[in-house]
Amino acid sequence: MSGHYEAPIREPLIIGHKTYHDITEDIARPIEERAGKLWWISLYAALVLFIYGFGCIAYTIGTGIGAWGLNRTINWGWDITNFVWWVGIGHAGTLISAVLLLFRQRWRMSVNRSAEAMTIFAVVQAAIFPVIHMGRVWVGYWVFPLPNQFGSLWGNFNSPLLWDVFAISTYFSVSTVFWFMGLIPDFAMIRDRAKTPWTKKIYTFLAFGWGGKAKHWQRFEELSLVLAGLATPLVFSVHTTVSFDFATSVIKGWHSTIYPPYFVAGAIFSGFAMVQTLLLVARKVCHLEDYITMYHIEIMNIVIILTGGMVTVAYATEYFIGWYSGSRFEDFTYLSPGAAVGPYWWAFWSLIICNLVVPASFWFKKLRTNIIWTFIVALIINIGMWFERFDIIVINLSRDYLPGSWTMFKPTIIDVGVYLGTIGFFSVLFLLYARTFPVIAQAELKSILKISGETYKAKEGDEHH
């Protein structure tokens, strides 16, 4: 999985003079010990949000999507905004796991497991929205090309709804297999340490008979590369497909060729921000400071600078083309002089400040290596990326070609409830994951201990002197 030499000048990826046994103990501790008070408080808070959101979804299905703030002009609102936001958040996991595995980046080993889990949990949230926004949920199976009671009636392959079904199902299945396969050696480690017969039985089943033999490792590494090769195109194709929901229509502000690359860059940008948000908390709660070091945090902040730069160029292009076209209709698109001073000026400036101005602070090493500042910026980026999706959908739809049908979007308490419910559901899944699965891929970390561990680095440095 990793080479045998690393330049002494590189910072160690595992600090605190760890041995192989220390890694096992540190990573198994959150699973084997009783949950702390903070974990229970977080779980109850997340459950309350989840139950409230579930109630709002049930109300929506029972009443119809008139319960949302949609109207004749703005027929997509918070539902598709949240869908695109959640799909985007899921992107960093696959990028860290697949692309960085192919590039042999060792720093990914401390963060890939949680990033992959985050991908799967975010895609689960995203999948909720296309289903409920159809209104008649009970005929949702019509989007699948299945034999049905109407003879040979097929799904409409020109419909973005069908593209989303394929994008999400492919992404979810490949990500889940990739994530689960990486967990197998770690399940075996917990199985071998299990104190109760019940725990041992569960983890024995999950470990698939893993024995750590050379043959097992060989298959594991071969399959990792195959799955990484399959997942890499998905990083680009899934959000490209989501961008086609907009780019293939003829609505001003949507009909744009820049959307696919711009959506992919934005997805990785928001995904890394979410990874930072979750991992900075997990690092503190699970006492993993020796494995998720300042070096990891700084590298992820550099990726945020890079993808943030791409998004900035896309914004500038959209704004310039909107102005340069000279079209009066283009002046009401989401990135235009009209949007900056129009009725949605607050949404426009939220987008610019959260996605362009604040992340630019990471150009300064002092700020990008400050943990509290990183956490604040990661939250701000998540808010900014939500506003980006809101602006694309609501601002572009609110001012169409007929001034007589111009209108504003007012979300209802049901809109807000469904969104908060998905955040609660996501948090419940992540909290349960952190208590039952190893948060860090310990088997992979052990493979780099003698190359990137602090003790071995120090010895290597002495030898070179």
N, C-alpha and C positions, 0 to 999 in steps of 0.2 A: 504493500500500500504506500510505503514511503521509502525514499532513498536512504543511503547510509551516511551521508555527510551533510552537515549544515554549517555555513560560514560562522565562525565564532562571533562576528560582529552583530549577527541577528539576535534580537532579544529572546530570552527563553519563553516558551509557550506554557510551561508548567513551572510555577515558582514555589518556593517553600521547601526545597530539598526533600522531595517526595520519593518514596519507594513504591514498588508495584502494589504492595499490600495497603499502603496509605491511600492509593487511588481507589482501590476496591472499597475500603472502609468509608471514605469521604462520600462516594457516590451512592453507596447503599444506605447510608445513614438516614436520609429523608424518608426512605421507604420503610425502613425497619423500626424507626422510632415512632412514638405517638405524635400525632399532629399537635402543633402549638395552638395557643388561643387565637393568634392573629389569623392562622389558616382557617379556623372555624368561623371567625367573624367575616372574613372575606367570602367564604363559601355561602353563608347565610345571606349576605348582601347580594351576591350574584344570583342566588336562588330566588330572592324576592323579585329582582328585575326580570328574571326568566319567567316566573309564574305570571307576572303582570303582562309581559310581552305575549305569552301564550294565550292569555285571556283576550288581548287585543286582536290576535290572529283569529281566534275562534269567533270573536264578534264580527270581524271583517268577512269571514267565510259565511257566517249566518246572515249578515245584513247585506253584503255586497260591497264593492269597492267605492261606493258612494260615501262610505264612512271615512274615506280619506279626503284630503283637500283638493282632489283633482277637479278639473272643470273642462268645458268643451275645447278650450284652447290648449291648456296644459294637461295632456292626458297621460304623461309620465311625470312622476314627481319624486317623492322620497323613495318609492319602491325601487326604481331602477338606479337612482343615486346610490342607495345602500348596496344594491347588488354589485355595481361596478367597484365600489369602495372595498367591499369584502373580498372580491376576486383579486383586486390589486394587492391587498394585504397578504394574501396567500403566496405571492410570487417570490418573495425573498427566500422562502424555505427551499424551493426547488432549485433556485439559483445557487444557494450556498451548498446544497447537497450534490447536485448533479454537475453543474458547470465547474465549480471549484474542485470537485473530485477529479474531473478530467484534466484540469490544470495543475493537479497535485499541490494544491494550497493546503498546508498543514494546519493553518490557524482555524480552518473551518471545523476541525474535529471537536472543539469545545462548544460550538454553537449550533452544529447542524441538527442534532436531535430535536432540540426545542423549536428550531425554525421549521423543521418538517412537520412537527406536531401542530404548530401554528397554522401551517398551510392547510392541513386537513380540516382543522376546526373552522378556519375562515371560509373554506369552500362549502362546508356544511351550512354555514350561515347564509352564504351567497345563494345557495340552491333554494332556500326558502322563498326568496322574493319573486323569481320568475313564476313559481308555482302559484303563490297567492295572488299575484297581480293579474292572473288570467281570470280571476273572479269565480268561475265554476271549477273549483278544484277537483270535483269528482270526475270530471272528464279530462283531467290532466294527461291521462295515458294516451290521448289522441296525438300528442306530439311525437310519440315513438312510432316508427314505421312497423307496426304490428299487424298481423291478420286481425280483422275486426268485423263487427256485425253489419258493416255497410258494404260488404263485398271487398273489392280491391281499392279501398280508399287509403291513400298514403299521406304522410305528413307533407306539408308544403315546404319543399327544400329551399324555396326562396325566402322563407321567413326567418328573421333573426332569432325568433324564439327557438326554432329547431337548432340553429347553430349553437345557441347557448347550451342546449341540452347536450349536444355532442361535446362541446368544449369542457363543460363541467364534469360530465361523467368520465371522460378520458382522463382529465387532470386528476380527479379524485382517485380513480382506480390505480393509476400509475404511482401517484404520490403515496398512497396507502401501502402498496406492495413494497415500495422503496423503503419507507419508514419502518414497516414491520420487519423486513429482512435485516435491517441494521440493528434492530432490537434483539434478535435471536441470541447472540452471544451474551448479552446483558441479562436476558431472562434466565439463561443457564447459570449465570453467576448468582442470581438471587435464589434460584432453585437449590443450588448447592449450599447456600447459607440459611435456607428456610428453617425456622424453629418449629412451626406447627405443621401437622400433616396436611391440613387444608391448603395452606399457602404453597406447600411443596407440590401438591397435586395440580394446582392452577398453573404455577410457573413451569412445571414439567410439561404440561400440555402446550403452553405457549412457546417453550424452548425447542419444540420439534426434534427432540433427541440429540441436540447439539452436545458434542463431546470435546470440542476443541482440538480435534485431530488435524493433522496437516491437510488431509483430503478435504475436511470441512472448510478449513480456511481458504484452500484453493478455490473451491466452489463459490464460497462467499465473495471472494475478491473478483472472480470472473463475472458473477451475476451482478455485483455492484457496478462494474464497468458497463455491462450490457444495459442495465436499467438507467444508468446515468446518460448513456447515449440516447435512450428512448425519451428520457425526461427533458433533455436539453432543448430539442425543438419545441416541446410543450411550453417552455418558459416564454417563447416568442409567439407561438401559435394561439395560445389561449386568450391572451389579452388583445392580440390582433383580431381574433374573432369577435371579441366583445366590442372592439372599436368599430367593426363593420356594422354593428347595430345602428351606429350613427352615420358612419362615412358613406354607406351605400344609399342613404336616403337623399332626397333633394331639398331638405330643409336648410335654409341659410345657417351658416355657422357649423353645421354638421357635415355638409357635403365637402369633405376636405381630405386630400391625399396624405396629409401629414399625420393623421390620426393613429395609424398602426404603430409606427416607431415611437411616437410621442406617448401613447398609452402604455407601451411596454416599459419605457424609461420611467414613467410616472408610477407604474406598478412596483418596480424594483425600489424606487425612491421611498414609497410609502411602506413597502414590505420591510425594508431595513429599519425604518423608523419604528415599526411595530416590534421587530425583533429586539431593538434596543430597549423599548419600553418594558417588554416582558422579562428580558434577560437581566436587566439591571435590578429588577425586583427579585427574581429567582436567585441571582448571585448573592444578594444580601440575606434573603430568608433561608436559603439552603447552605449558606456559608461556603460558597464556591469561588471565593476571590482568588484562590491560587490557580484555578483552571480557566476562569474567564477573567483574564488580566486586563490591565490598562491598554496593553498592546492590541488585544482583540477589539476593545471598544474603539480605539483610535482608528484601526483599519476599517471597521464598519462605518465610522464617521467619514472616512475618506471616500468610501463607496457612495455615501449619501451626497457628498460634494459633487462627485462625478455625475451621478444620475440627476441630481438637482440642476447641474449645469445644462444637461440635455433638455430638461423640462423648461428651463429658462429660455433656451434658444427657440424651443417650440412656441412658447408664449409670445416671444418677440416677433416670430414669423407670423403667427396668427394676427397679432395686433397690427403689424405693418401691412399685411395683405388686405386686412379689413379696411384700413385707411386708404391704401394705394389704389384699390379697386374703384374707388369713387362711387360705389353703389350706395344708395341711401339705405337699402335694406341691411347691408353689411354693417352699418353703423349701430345696429342694435344687437349684434352678436355678443357672445360672452366675453370676448377680448377685443374691445373697441373703445374709441373715445366716448361713444354713447353710453356704453355700460359703466364707464368710470364715473360718470356724473348723473346717470339715469336713476330710476327708482330702486335698482338693485346695486347701487354704488357700494353699500356695506359688504355685500357678498363678493364683489369684484376686489375690493381692497383687502378683505380678509384673505382671499386667495393670494394676492401679490405679497402681502406682508408675511404670511405663514410659510409660503413655498419658495419665495425668492429672497426676501430681506433677512429673515431670521436664520435660515440654514447657512447663509454666507458667513456667519460668525465662525463656522468650522474651519475657515481658511487659517484661523489663528491657532497655533498649536496649544497655547495655554487654555483656550476655550474647548477645543475638541478633546482634550485630555482631562476635562473637569466633569466628574460623574454627574453632579447635580444639574449642571448646565446641559449636558447631553440628554438627560432624562426630560428636562423641560422642552428642549428643542424637538425631541422625538414626539412628544405629545402635540406640540404646535404643528409639526409636519402632518401628523394624522388628521388634525382638525383642518389644516389647509387643503389636504387632498380630498377630504369630504366636500369642502366648498368648491373645489375644482369640478367635481362631478355634478354638484348641485347647479353650478353656473352653466355648465355645458347643457344640462337638460332644461332647467327652468328658465334661465335668461333667454336662451335661443327660442324656446317655444312661446314665451310670454308676449313677444312682439312679432307677429307673423306679417304676411303681406297686406292684410286688411286692417287698417287702424281701428275699425269698428269692433274687431274681436280681440284687441289688446286687453290683457288682464293681468292680475297679480295672483301668485300662488300663496295660499294660507294653509299651512299644515294643521291638521286636527290633532287632538290628544291621542287618537288611535295611531296616526302616523308616527308620532313621537314614541308611543308605547311599543309598537312593533320594533322600532329601531333599538330602543333600550333593551327590549327582550332579547334581541340577537346578541347584544353586548353581554348581557347576563348569561346567556347560553354558552357563549364563547368562553367566558370567565369560569363557569362551572366545569366545562370540559378541560380547560387548562389546569385548573386547581386539582381536579381528580387525577389528571395525567401526572402532575408533579409528585403526587403521593403514591402512585402505583408503578410508574415506569422510571427507569434511570434518566435523569434530566440531561446527563452528558454521556456520550458514547465511550464508556470506560475502556472497552476492548481496543478501540482505535487510539485512545490517548496513550495506552500502555505501549503501543507500537512506536510512538515518537518520544517516549520518556528518555531514552538514552541518546537521542539526537537533540531534543529541545528542552529537556529538563534542566532546571537551574544547577543542580549538583554536577551533572555531567558536562554542562557548558563550562562551569568553573574549572573542572579538571582539564578540559580540552584547551581552555585559555592558558592554563599554567603550562601545559605541554608545548604550546606554540611559542610561549615566551622562552 
